[in-house]
Amino acid sequence: MKEIVVSGIRSTGNLHLGNYFGAMKNFLKMQHDYQCFFFIADYHSLTTHPTPADLHNNVKQVLVEYLACGLDPEAATLYVQSDLPEIAELYLLLNMNAYVGELERCTSFKEKIRKQPDNINAGLLTYPTLMAADILIHRAQKVPVGKDQEQHLEMARTFGNRFNRIYACELFPEPYAFNYGTSLVKIPGLDGSGKMGKSEGEGNAIFLADEPDVIRKKVMRAVTDAGPTQLQQEKPDVIKNLFLLMEAVSAPDTIAHFDDQYNAMTIRYGDLKKQLAEDVILFTAPLREKIKELSGDDAFIHKVAAHGAEKARESARKTVAEARHAIGIRHF
């Protein structure tokens, strides 16, 4: 029996190169070696965007882009979080034994209330129990998470173990962080600061669906410096970022060419950016075309979502039925 892997997918915005070279590469490997449940977390998005302008199309766009990248709905179970009412029920049951103090001490809660002081809702406070429900609903053993989610995963273990102890059962295994044993490729942003991400601003990220002209404009605006002042000078971070991005999409001889120019103090950043932009366009072209093709096939997208929900609900129903039985909830 394959080990169970569960991972959530954000439901706002488009996928960018950082997502593709990070989690997506692992997902594409995992789906064939494990029993994988990948869900689009539309409930979670409501904690920070309670009145979304177009949640349905946001979810559709994310589903389309993950399929375009190669997630196989036959190999893995791909579904929308809100299509499983069992998640909401398990979330409620876990909340009954989650304590306000431990939820208030959660790092992400403190950060969120600092960022959105006018929207400190109950969903923010109980975000860890909803995430625990997402994981425990399928009794996952492995969860691909980044450093920023490790505390939530620890809390999922706490809630699962607490349920087992209180109700004298062994319903929930302990889930652990998982990254397929490989180091994730970190794609830097274009603004010169750390990783690529939408939260840092639209101009910081190159999205898989970006048109060529948009990519060119973004890359040409990427942060640089005044240029090297010594032979063989070490590159500052803003320039290392451009070379790291180039390593992901460009040919080795292209990288070597500009590296030699930098070391010889003859580099022209405008030429480097033009080449980088064209390499990004070439790399993303098949993904961009697949996204366009799938976006126009509503019947296929509906079929994938319905099929994923059916597969996921089969697992979820069993878990909730056993949880209700352990608690003592019965139908009369």
C-alpha positions in Angstrom: 0.0 0.0 0.0 1.5 3.4 -1.0 2.0 6.0 1.7 -0.4 8.9 1.6 0.7 12.4 0.7 -1.5 15.4 1.1 -0.7 19.0 -0.1 -2.7 22.1 -0.5 -2.5 24.4 -3.5 -3.2 28.2 -3.2 -6.4 29.3 -4.9 -5.4 32.9 -5.7 -3.3 34.2 -8.6 -1.3 32.4 -11.2 1.6 30.0 -10.9 5.1 31.6 -11.4 8.5 30.1 -12.2 9.2 29.8 -8.5 6.2 27.6 -8.0 7.2 25.5 -11.0 10.7 24.8 -10.1 9.8 24.4 -6.4 6.8 22.4 -5.3 5.6 21.5 -8.8 8.7 19.5 -9.6 8.3 17.5 -6.5 4.5 17.0 -7.1 5.2 15.6 -10.6 7.5 12.9 -9.0 5.3 12.2 -6.0 2.2 11.5 -8.0 3.6 8.3 -9.4 5.3 7.0 -6.3 2.7 7.8 -3.6 -1.1 8.0 -3.1 -1.3 11.7 -3.5 -4.2 14.1 -2.7 -3.6 17.6 -4.1 -6.3 20.1 -3.3 -7.0 23.8 -4.2 -7.5 25.6 -0.9 -10.4 27.9 -1.6 -11.6 27.9 2.1 -8.2 29.0 3.2 -8.2 32.0 0.9 -11.3 33.4 2.6 -9.3 34.0 5.8 -7.4 36.9 4.0 -9.8 37.5 1.1 -13.3 37.1 2.6 -15.0 38.8 -0.3 -13.1 37.6 -3.4 -14.0 39.3 -6.7 -14.1 36.0 -8.7 -13.2 33.0 -6.5 -14.7 30.5 -9.0 -12.5 31.6 -11.9 -9.5 31.9 -9.6 -9.9 28.2 -8.7 -10.4 27.3 -12.3 -7.2 29.1 -13.3 -5.2 27.3 -10.7 -6.6 23.9 -11.7 -5.8 24.6 -15.4 -2.3 25.6 -14.6 -1.5 22.6 -12.5 -2.8 20.3 -15.2 -0.8 22.2 -17.8 2.3 21.6 -15.7 1.7 17.8 -15.8 -0.3 16.8 -12.7 -2.2 13.7 -13.9 -5.8 13.4 -12.5 -5.6 9.7 -13.0 -2.3 9.3 -11.1 -3.1 11.7 -8.3 -6.4 12.9 -6.7 -6.8 16.6 -7.6 -9.8 18.3 -6.1 -11.2 21.6 -4.8 -11.3 21.9 -1.0 -14.9 23.2 -0.8 -16.1 20.1 -2.8 -15.6 18.0 0.3 -18.1 19.0 3.1 -16.4 16.3 5.2 -13.4 18.7 5.6 -15.7 21.3 7.2 -17.2 18.7 9.6 -13.8 17.4 10.7 -12.6 21.0 11.1 -15.5 21.6 13.5 -14.8 18.4 15.4 -11.1 19.3 15.8 -12.0 22.8 16.9 -13.8 21.3 19.9 -10.5 20.2 21.3 -8.3 23.0 20.1 -7.4 25.6 22.7 -7.6 29.3 22.2 -4.2 29.9 23.9 -2.3 27.5 21.5 -4.0 29.0 18.5 -3.2 32.5 19.6 0.5 31.6 20.0 0.7 30.4 16.4 3.3 32.5 14.5 1.2 32.8 11.3 -1.7 34.2 13.4 0.4 36.9 14.9 1.8 37.8 11.5 -1.6 37.9 9.9 -3.2 40.1 12.5 -0.3 42.5 12.2 -0.8 42.6 8.4 -4.6 42.8 8.4 -5.6 44.5 11.7 -9.1 45.3 10.3 -9.9 41.7 9.5 -9.0 39.6 12.5 -11.6 36.9 11.9 -12.2 33.5 13.6 -10.9 31.8 10.4 -7.4 33.3 11.0 -7.4 32.0 14.5 -8.5 28.5 13.6 -6.4 28.3 10.4 -4.3 25.6 11.9 -7.3 23.4 12.7 -8.5 23.8 9.1 -5.1 22.8 7.8 -5.1 19.9 10.2 -8.5 18.8 8.8 -7.1 19.0 5.3 -4.3 16.6 6.3 -6.1 14.3 8.7 -9.1 13.8 6.4 -7.1 11.4 4.3 -4.9 10.2 7.2 -1.8 11.4 5.5 1.7 10.3 6.5 3.7 12.8 4.5 3.0 16.5 3.7 5.2 18.6 1.4 5.6 21.9 3.3 8.0 24.8 3.4 9.6 26.1 6.6 6.8 28.6 7.1 4.3 25.8 7.4 6.2 23.5 9.8 4.5 24.9 12.9 1.1 24.1 11.3 2.1 20.6 10.6 3.3 20.2 14.2 -0.1 21.4 15.3 -1.8 18.9 13.0 0.1 16.2 14.8 -1.0 17.6 18.1 -4.7 17.7 17.1 -4.5 14.2 15.7 -2.8 12.7 18.7 -5.2 14.6 21.0 -8.2 13.2 19.3 -6.7 9.7 19.5 -6.0 10.1 23.2 -9.4 11.7 24.2 -11.5 9.2 22.3 -9.3 6.1 22.9 -8.7 5.3 19.3 -5.9 5.2 16.7 -7.7 7.0 13.9 -5.0 9.5 12.9 -1.4 8.7 12.1 1.3 11.3 12.7 2.0 13.3 9.4 5.6 14.5 8.7 7.2 17.0 6.4 8.4 15.6 3.1 10.3 17.0 0.2 11.1 13.9 -1.8 14.7 13.8 -0.4 15.8 16.6 -2.8 16.7 20.2 -2.2 14.1 22.5 -3.8 15.3 24.9 -6.4 14.9 28.5 -5.2 14.0 30.9 -8.0 14.8 34.5 -7.0 12.5 37.4 -7.7 13.2 40.2 -10.2 13.2 42.9 -7.5 16.6 41.8 -6.1 15.2 40.6 -2.8 14.9 36.9 -2.0 12.5 34.4 -3.7 10.0 35.0 -6.4 6.5 35.5 -5.2 3.3 37.4 -5.9 3.1 38.8 -2.4 6.3 40.8 -3.1 4.5 42.5 -6.0 3.4 41.6 -9.6 6.7 42.8 -11.1 8.7 40.5 -8.9 7.3 37.3 -10.5 7.2 35.8 -13.9 4.0 33.9 -14.3 3.6 30.8 -16.5 0.7 32.4 -18.4 2.5 35.7 -19.0 2.6 36.8 -22.6 6.1 37.4 -24.3 5.7 41.2 -24.2 4.9 41.1 -20.5 7.9 38.8 -19.8 10.2 41.2 -21.7 9.0 44.2 -19.8 9.4 42.5 -16.4 12.9 41.1 -17.1 14.1 44.4 -18.5 13.0 46.1 -15.2 14.9 43.6 -13.1 17.1 45.2 -10.5 20.9 45.4 -11.2 23.9 47.4 -10.1 26.4 49.7 -11.8 28.5 46.8 -12.9 31.7 45.1 -11.8 34.7 47.4 -10.9 37.3 44.6 -10.6 38.3 41.6 -12.6 36.9 38.3 -11.2 34.8 40.3 -8.8 32.2 38.4 -6.7 28.7 39.0 -7.9 26.4 40.9 -5.5 23.1 39.3 -4.6 21.0 41.3 -7.2 23.3 40.0 -10.0 23.5 36.5 -8.6 19.7 36.4 -8.8 19.7 37.1 -12.5 22.3 34.3 -13.0 20.3 31.9 -10.9 17.2 32.6 -13.0 19.4 32.1 -16.1 20.6 28.7 -14.8 17.0 27.6 -14.6 16.0 28.5 -18.2 19.1 29.1 -20.4 21.7 26.9 -22.1 25.0 26.3 -20.3 27.0 28.1 -23.0 24.8 31.2 -22.6 25.4 31.3 -18.9 29.2 30.8 -19.5 29.2 33.6 -22.0 27.7 36.2 -19.7 29.7 34.9 -16.7 33.0 35.4 -18.7 31.8 38.9 -19.6 31.1 39.7 -16.0 34.5 38.4 -14.8 36.2 40.5 -17.6 34.2 43.7 -16.6 32.7 43.9 -20.2 29.2 42.8 -19.3 26.2 44.8 -20.5 23.2 44.1 -18.3 20.8 45.2 -21.1 22.2 42.4 -23.3 22.0 39.8 -20.5 18.4 40.8 -19.7 17.3 40.6 -23.4 18.8 37.1 -23.7 17.2 36.1 -20.4 13.8 37.3 -21.4 13.9 35.3 -24.7 15.1 32.2 -22.8 12.2 32.5 -20.3 9.7 33.0 -23.2 11.1 29.9 -24.9 10.9 27.9 -21.7 7.4 28.9 -20.8 6.0 28.7 -24.4 4.7 25.0 -24.2 3.2 25.7 -20.7 1.6 28.9 -21.9 0.0 27.2 -24.9 -1.3 24.3 -22.8 -2.8 26.7 -20.3 -4.7 28.5 -23.2 -5.8 25.1 -24.6 -7.2 23.9 -21.2 -8.8 27.2 -20.3 -11.1 26.9 -23.3 -12.2 23.3 -22.4 -14.7 23.8 -19.7 -16.1 20.3 -20.1 -12.7 18.7 -19.4 -12.0 20.9 -16.4 -15.5 20.1 -14.9 -14.8 16.4 -15.5 -11.4 16.6 -13.7 -12.9 18.5 -10.7 -15.8 16.1 -10.4 -13.7 13.0 -10.7 -11.2 14.4 -8.1 -14.0 15.3 -5.7 -15.5 11.8 -6.0 -12.2 10.1 -5.3 -11.4 12.4 -2.4 -14.8 12.1 -0.8 -14.5 8.3 -0.7 -11.5 8.7 1.5 -13.0 11.6 3.5 -16.3 9.8 4.2 -14.5 6.9 5.8 -12.5 9.2 8.1 -15.4 11.3 9.2 -17.6 8.2 9.8 -14.9 6.7 12.1 -14.4 10.1 13.8 -18.1 10.4 14.5 -18.2 6.8 15.8 -15.2 7.4 18.1 -16.9 10.5 19.6 -20.2 8.7 20.0 -22.3 10.6 17.4 -25.0 8.3 16.1 -28.0 8.6 13.8 -31.4 7.8 15.4 
